[in-house]
C-alpha cells in the first residue's frame, strides 16, 4: 500500500473514531433520538468512504497483480465476495 493511501485511510479512521466517540457521548447524555440517528448515519457514510478507498487500493494493487500473474479466478472471486457483502 502506498504511503499516501495508508495516510488517507488512517486519517479517515481517526475521523470515524471521533464521530463514534461523539455518538457515545450523545447517547450518554440522552440526546434527542433523531439527532443521534443523524450522527449514526454520518458514521455509516464515513465507513463507506473508508471502504471505497480501501477497495480501490485493493483493485489497483492486488487484483491487477493477480490478473497479471494468471490468478484471474481468485481475483474475481474476491471481488464477488466483497460485492455480495456490500449489497446485503
Secondary structure, 3 states (H helix, E strand, C coil): CCHHHHHHHHHHHHHHHHHHHHHHHHHHCCCCHHHHHHHHHHHHHHHHHHHHHHHHHHHHHHHHHHHHCCCHHHHHHHHHHHHHHHCC
